[in-house]
Amino acid sequence: MSKQANQNPASDTFPEATPEVIAHSEQLRQKIQESIHNNKGKISFSDYMNQVLYTPGLGYYSAGLKKFGRQGDFVTAPEISPLFSQCLALQCIELMQQTRQRTLLEAGAGSGIMAIEIILELERRKQLPECYLILELSAELRDRQQQAIKAKLPHLFELFHWLDQLPEKPFSGIILANELLDAMPVHLVKLTNDNHYERHVALNKNNEFIWQDELVENPQLIDKLNEIQQLQQSLSSFSFDQGQNKDKPDYITEINCLADDWIRTIADILDVGAILLIDYGYTAKEYYHPQRSMGTLMCHYQHHRHDDPFYLPGMQDITAHVNFSSIAQAAHHAGLKVFGYTTQAHFLMAGGLVELTKDLDPEDIIPFTETARQIKMLTLPEEMGELFKVLLLAKHKTLSLSAFKLQDFRQRL
Ligand SMILES: C[S@@+](CC[C@H](N)C(=O)[O-])C[C@H]1O[C@@H](n2cnc3c(N)ncnc32)[C@H](O)[C@@H]1O
């Protein structure tokens, strides 16, 4: 299946792209087409996703699009409510005290709103860190973060420093990342009755993107596929063994090697400190459940979700859920210990939401209802409460955060 840049992937209600949007996307499309030609006619989906999201000046995260918030394509927790970042600030205080480190590092800071709200809360509590580092791949977002922080925190701007790669070894501090791992390019694999394929992107005779499936050759993917197969065999009678149930449907899923590599690098550079990761995702058993046969890859365009990554390259977000078991396993093998895994709802409820909202006056109807709306979005199971998880990793003998005291699901990883 292929899609032209301006063909809507879904229903009649899908927003029409303007001529400017189509022209911008067309520039990136041509670049990707060139790279396909230069690469013997195909690139891996991971390479495609990387180009679509991060090509300087043209990629989704690297061009000047609105992206976050109501006028963008999707909303993240810190954009929904300052309470999210304030709860994180309270956990940072506990982490700074227990690790005796006063450097915070946020990876993938988006609009910069989480950094601003965390620092405001720490300032209110007289617990400012020595510095707040922001690791951001996108030069455009770095610029936007600097403008936002200068406007909101002019007196504390000196605290902030930007990095375009992880710091040199040894680094000590607290690392935070909200919705970072889901924005990392993934490999797509397709398992059929007979074989395992890696999905590539090629061009048809009209120069449109099409799928091209090739037998898996990448050793990292082969290892992961073996793990997935074993897992699925243990989960049910469903199996990809040749000869069994010839009518099984194809199974498409994602493997995020970059996320595992990122954790290994963190483990390598981290001397003393902890890592708090928040993202939407599952344990491996849930992620690779036989019934999830179409994977979790998702595209967001102006708050419409769909599953066509070839639509308007560079103008829509493409993301995949996070396999937290894989992250925890990579962390463990690299010398980090898992100190907590819970849902966003449990994390916020135990991590300060109650204290932070105790003075709200129900008589003050407008702020009260607005805050109630925000809390519902952050915590209700059908909103972000259950799908989003929080993972705490550290190089430390003991560590205990109040946010994991209500529920800790580590045993499920
Ligand atoms: C989905 S956005 C989330 C933004 C923000 N954390 C929030 O919650 O609103 C992903 C962010 O991660 C950044 N990013 C992606 N890969 C990265 C990497 N390897 N290192 C640092 N930043 C990265 C993107 O540029 C973007 O700022």
The ligand as an ORCA input file, in Angstrom:
! r2SCAN-3c Opt
* xyz 0 1
  C       7.340     13.309     22.215
  S       8.447     14.625     22.479
  C       8.257     14.848     24.226
  C       8.589     16.228     24.682
  C       8.468     16.532     26.164
  N       9.282     15.675     26.983
  C       7.023     16.485     26.641
  O       6.701     15.603     27.414
  O       6.235     17.331     26.218
  C      10.041     13.891     22.294
  C      11.208     14.800     22.545
  O      12.415     14.023     22.593
  C      13.409     14.622     21.759
  N      14.332     13.522     21.411
  C      14.119     12.437     20.659
  N      15.176     11.598     20.655
  C      16.089     12.160     21.472
  C      17.392     11.767     21.927
  N      17.964     10.628     21.526
  N      18.052     12.598     22.780
  C      17.473     13.742     23.201
  N      16.253     14.168     22.809
  C      15.571     13.384     21.961
  C      12.576     15.256     20.653
  O      13.280     16.193     19.909
  C      11.449     15.866     21.503
  O      11.858     17.025     22.164
*
